[in-house]
Amino acid sequence: MNMRRKKINVIGLGYIGLPTALMFAKSGVQVIGTDYNKDLVDSLKEGRLTFKEEGLERLFKEALSNEIEFTTEYQKTDTYIIS
């Protein structure tokens, strides 16, 4: 039996996509967040949020501790969420 964790690729890391990706990652799902905006992705990789929202910073820290990834490159995953 294959026990690998399923991966979700959240495409679009704006006001809807980023919190969605963070919630999945906080819950232990393996998440790759993808956006074409290199500056946005670089900021997230450096641990800096790109906008403010109540509770988002705590959620971001929890997602980072669960190894969420951010990229500008297409990723092959089990599930895709386009936001």
Backbone as JSON Lines, residues from 0, in Angstrom:
{"i":0,"aa":"M","n":[0.84,-1.18,0.0],"ca":[0.0,0.0,0.0],"c":[0.88,1.25,0.0]}
{"i":1,"aa":"N","n":[0.58,2.2,-0.87],"ca":[1.34,3.44,-0.99],"c":[0.86,4.43,0.07]}
{"i":2,"aa":"M","n":[1.76,4.84,0.96],"ca":[1.38,5.72,2.07],"c":[1.9,7.15,1.91]}
{"i":3,"aa":"R","n":[2.32,7.52,0.7],"ca":[2.83,8.88,0.54],"c":[1.7,9.89,0.72]}
{"i":4,"aa":"R","n":[2.09,11.06,1.21],"ca":[1.1,12.12,1.39],"c":[0.71,12.69,0.04]}
{"i":5,"aa":"K","n":[-0.55,13.01,-0.1],"ca":[-1.05,13.66,-1.32],"c":[-0.57,15.11,-1.33]}
{"i":6,"aa":"K","n":[-0.28,15.61,-2.53],"ca":[0.14,17.0,-2.7],"c":[-0.98,17.8,-3.34]}
{"i":7,"aa":"I","n":[-1.14,19.02,-2.85],"ca":[-2.07,19.98,-3.44],"c":[-1.27,21.15,-3.97]}
{"i":8,"aa":"N","n":[-1.6,21.58,-5.18],"ca":[-0.99,22.77,-5.77],"c":[-2.06,23.85,-5.8]}
{"i":9,"aa":"V","n":[-1.85,24.9,-5.01],"ca":[-2.75,26.05,-5.04],"c":[-2.13,27.06,-5.99]}
{"i":10,"aa":"I","n":[-2.85,27.34,-7.07],"ca":[-2.35,28.23,-8.11],"c":[-3.02,29.59,-7.95]}
{"i":11,"aa":"G","n":[-2.21,30.59,-7.71],"ca":[-2.7,31.94,-7.44],"c":[-2.63,32.19,-5.95]}
{"i":12,"aa":"L","n":[-1.72,33.05,-5.52],"ca":[-1.47,33.26,-4.1],"c":[-1.88,34.66,-3.66]}
{"i":13,"aa":"G","n":[-3.07,35.06,-4.08],"ca":[-3.61,36.36,-3.68],"c":[-4.47,36.22,-2.42]}
{"i":14,"aa":"Y","n":[-5.49,37.07,-2.33],"ca":[-6.33,37.15,-1.14],"c":[-7.15,35.89,-0.88]}
{"i":15,"aa":"I","n":[-7.39,35.08,-1.88],"ca":[-8.11,33.82,-1.72],"c":[-7.14,32.64,-1.69]}
{"i":16,"aa":"G","n":[-6.23,32.59,-2.63],"ca":[-5.34,31.45,-2.77],"c":[-4.36,31.27,-1.63]}
{"i":17,"aa":"L","n":[-3.74,32.35,-1.16],"ca":[-2.75,32.21,-0.09],"c":[-3.38,31.68,1.2]}
{"i":18,"aa":"P","n":[-4.47,32.28,1.71],"ca":[-5.07,31.72,2.93],"c":[-5.53,30.27,2.74]}
{"i":19,"aa":"T","n":[-6.01,29.95,1.55],"ca":[-6.43,28.57,1.28],"c":[-5.24,27.63,1.38]}
{"i":20,"aa":"A","n":[-4.13,27.99,0.74],"ca":[-2.92,27.17,0.79],"c":[-2.43,27.02,2.23]}
{"i":21,"aa":"L","n":[-2.45,28.11,2.97],"ca":[-1.97,28.08,4.36],"c":[-2.85,27.19,5.23]}
{"i":22,"aa":"M","n":[-4.15,27.23,5.03],"ca":[-5.06,26.38,5.83],"c":[-4.79,24.9,5.56]}
{"i":23,"aa":"F","n":[-4.62,24.53,4.3],"ca":[-4.32,23.14,3.98],"c":[-2.99,22.73,4.62]}
{"i":24,"aa":"A","n":[-1.96,23.58,4.48],"ca":[-0.65,23.25,5.03],"c":[-0.69,23.14,6.55]}
{"i":25,"aa":"K","n":[-1.4,24.05,7.19],"ca":[-1.53,24.01,8.65],"c":[-2.14,22.7,9.11]}
{"i":26,"aa":"S","n":[-3.03,22.15,8.29],"ca":[-3.72,20.91,8.62],"c":[-2.89,19.67,8.29]}
{"i":27,"aa":"G","n":[-1.68,19.86,7.8],"ca":[-0.79,18.74,7.54],"c":[-0.76,18.24,6.11]}
{"i":28,"aa":"V","n":[-1.49,18.9,5.22],"ca":[-1.48,18.53,3.81],"c":[-0.21,19.08,3.19]}
{"i":29,"aa":"Q","n":[0.41,18.34,2.29],"ca":[1.6,18.81,1.59],"c":[1.15,19.78,0.5]}
{"i":30,"aa":"V","n":[1.57,21.04,0.61],"ca":[1.07,22.1,-0.28],"c":[2.22,22.77,-1.02]}
{"i":31,"aa":"I","n":[1.99,23.0,-2.3],"ca":[2.87,23.83,-3.11],"c":[2.02,25.0,-3.61]}
{"i":32,"aa":"G","n":[2.41,26.21,-3.25],"ca":[1.73,27.41,-3.71],"c":[2.45,27.94,-4.94]}
{"i":33,"aa":"T","n":[1.7,28.18,-6.01],"ca":[2.28,28.63,-7.27],"c":[1.68,29.96,-7.69]}
{"i":34,"aa":"D","n":[2.54,30.87,-8.13],"ca":[2.07,32.15,-8.66],"c":[3.09,32.62,-9.69]}
{"i":35,"aa":"Y","n":[2.63,33.31,-10.72],"ca":[3.53,33.8,-11.76],"c":[4.33,35.02,-11.3]}
{"i":36,"aa":"N","n":[3.9,35.66,-10.21],"ca":[4.55,36.86,-9.69],"c":[5.79,36.48,-8.88]}
{"i":37,"aa":"K","n":[6.97,36.62,-9.48],"ca":[8.22,36.21,-8.84],"c":[8.48,36.98,-7.55]}
{"i":38,"aa":"D","n":[8.18,38.27,-7.51],"ca":[8.41,39.07,-6.3],"c":[7.55,38.55,-5.15]}
{"i":39,"aa":"L","n":[6.3,38.2,-5.43],"ca":[5.4,37.66,-4.41],"c":[5.95,36.33,-3.9]}
{"i":40,"aa":"V","n":[6.33,35.44,-4.79],"ca":[6.86,34.13,-4.41],"c":[8.15,34.29,-3.61]}
{"i":41,"aa":"D","n":[9.04,35.16,-4.05],"ca":[10.29,35.39,-3.31],"c":[10.01,35.9,-1.91]}
{"i":42,"aa":"S","n":[9.06,36.8,-1.77],"ca":[8.69,37.33,-0.46],"c":[8.2,36.21,0.46]}
{"i":43,"aa":"L","n":[7.33,35.36,-0.05],"ca":[6.81,34.24,0.75],"c":[7.92,33.26,1.12]}
{"i":44,"aa":"K","n":[8.82,33.0,0.19],"ca":[9.95,32.1,0.48],"c":[10.84,32.66,1.58]}
{"i":45,"aa":"E","n":[10.91,33.99,1.66],"ca":[11.73,34.66,2.68],"c":[10.98,34.8,4.0]}
{"i":46,"aa":"G","n":[9.75,34.3,4.05],"ca":[8.98,34.35,5.28],"c":[8.22,35.64,5.51]}
{"i":47,"aa":"R","n":[7.99,36.4,4.43],"ca":[7.27,37.67,4.54],"c":[5.94,37.58,3.81]}
{"i":48,"aa":"L","n":[4.88,37.93,4.51],"ca":[3.56,37.97,3.89],"c":[3.45,39.16,2.95]}
{"i":49,"aa":"T","n":[2.55,39.06,2.0],"ca":[2.39,40.12,0.99],"c":[1.18,41.0,1.25]}
{"i":50,"aa":"F","n":[0.37,40.65,2.24],"ca":[-0.75,41.5,2.65],"c":[-1.12,41.14,4.09]}
{"i":51,"aa":"K","n":[-1.88,42.01,4.72],"ca":[-2.27,41.81,6.12],"c":[-3.72,41.36,6.2]}
{"i":52,"aa":"E","n":[-3.96,40.43,7.1],"ca":[-5.31,39.96,7.39],"c":[-5.26,39.37,8.8]}
{"i":53,"aa":"E","n":[-6.28,39.59,9.57],"ca":[-6.29,39.11,10.95],"c":[-6.04,37.6,11.01]}
{"i":54,"aa":"G","n":[-5.06,37.2,11.79],"ca":[-4.74,35.79,11.99],"c":[-3.86,35.18,10.91]}
{"i":55,"aa":"L","n":[-3.58,35.93,9.85],"ca":[-2.82,35.37,8.73],"c":[-1.37,35.09,9.09]}
{"i":56,"aa":"E","n":[-0.76,35.96,9.89],"ca":[0.64,35.77,10.26],"c":[0.83,34.47,11.06]}
{"i":57,"aa":"R","n":[-0.05,34.21,12.01],"ca":[0.02,32.97,12.8],"c":[-0.16,31.76,11.89]}
{"i":58,"aa":"L","n":[-1.14,31.85,11.01],"ca":[-1.41,30.76,10.06],"c":[-0.2,30.53,9.15]}
{"i":59,"aa":"F","n":[0.44,31.61,8.7],"ca":[1.62,31.53,7.85],"c":[2.75,30.79,8.57]}
{"i":60,"aa":"K","n":[2.99,31.14,9.83],"ca":[4.04,30.48,10.61],"c":[3.76,28.99,10.78]}
{"i":61,"aa":"E","n":[2.51,28.64,11.03],"ca":[2.15,27.23,11.18],"c":[2.34,26.48,9.86]}
{"i":62,"aa":"A","n":[1.97,27.11,8.75],"ca":[2.13,26.48,7.44],"c":[3.61,26.3,7.11]}
{"i":63,"aa":"L","n":[4.43,27.3,7.44],"ca":[5.87,27.19,7.2],"c":[6.47,26.04,8.0]}
{"i":64,"aa":"S","n":[5.99,25.84,9.22],"ca":[6.52,24.74,10.03],"c":[6.1,23.38,9.47]}
{"i":65,"aa":"N","n":[5.07,23.36,8.64],"ca":[4.64,22.12,7.98],"c":[5.19,22.02,6.56]}
{"i":66,"aa":"E","n":[6.19,22.86,6.27],"ca":[6.97,22.78,5.03],"c":[6.19,23.11,3.75]}
{"i":67,"aa":"I","n":[5.31,24.12,3.82],"ca":[4.67,24.6,2.59],"c":[5.77,25.11,1.67]}
{"i":68,"aa":"E","n":[5.57,24.94,0.38],"ca":[6.53,25.4,-0.63],"c":[5.88,26.47,-1.5]}
{"i":69,"aa":"F","n":[6.71,27.36,-2.04],"ca":[6.23,28.4,-2.95],"c":[7.1,28.4,-4.19]}
{"i":70,"aa":"T","n":[6.49,28.57,-5.36],"ca":[7.23,28.52,-6.61],"c":[6.5,29.3,-7.71]}
{"i":71,"aa":"T","n":[7.24,29.63,-8.76],"ca":[6.65,30.21,-9.96],"c":[6.54,29.16,-11.07]}
{"i":72,"aa":"E","n":[7.04,27.97,-10.82],"ca":[7.1,26.91,-11.82],"c":[5.92,25.95,-11.71]}
{"i":73,"aa":"Y","n":[5.47,25.44,-12.85],"ca":[4.41,24.44,-12.87],"c":[4.82,23.23,-12.04]}
{"i":74,"aa":"Q","n":[3.91,22.68,-11.27],"ca":[4.17,21.52,-10.44],"c":[3.18,20.42,-10.74]}
{"i":75,"aa":"K","n":[3.65,19.2,-10.79],"ca":[2.75,18.06,-10.96],"c":[2.37,17.58,-9.56]}
{"i":76,"aa":"T","n":[1.07,17.63,-9.26],"ca":[0.57,17.22,-7.96],"c":[-0.68,16.37,-8.14]}
{"i":77,"aa":"D","n":[-1.22,15.91,-7.02],"ca":[-2.43,15.08,-7.05],"c":[-3.69,15.92,-7.28]}
{"i":78,"aa":"T","n":[-3.7,17.12,-6.73],"ca":[-4.88,17.98,-6.77],"c":[-4.44,19.41,-7.07]}
{"i":79,"aa":"Y","n":[-5.29,20.13,-7.81],"ca":[-5.03,21.53,-8.14],"c":[-6.21,22.39,-7.7]}
{"i":80,"aa":"I","n":[-5.89,23.52,-7.1],"ca":[-6.91,24.51,-6.77],"c":[-6.48,25.81,-7.45]}
{"i":81,"aa":"I","n":[-7.32,26.3,-8.32],"ca":[-7.01,27.54,-9.05],"c":[-7.81,28.68,-8.42]}
{"i":82,"aa":"S","n":[-7.09,29.69,-7.97],"ca":[-7.78,30.81,-7.31],"c":[-7.3,32.14,-7.86]}
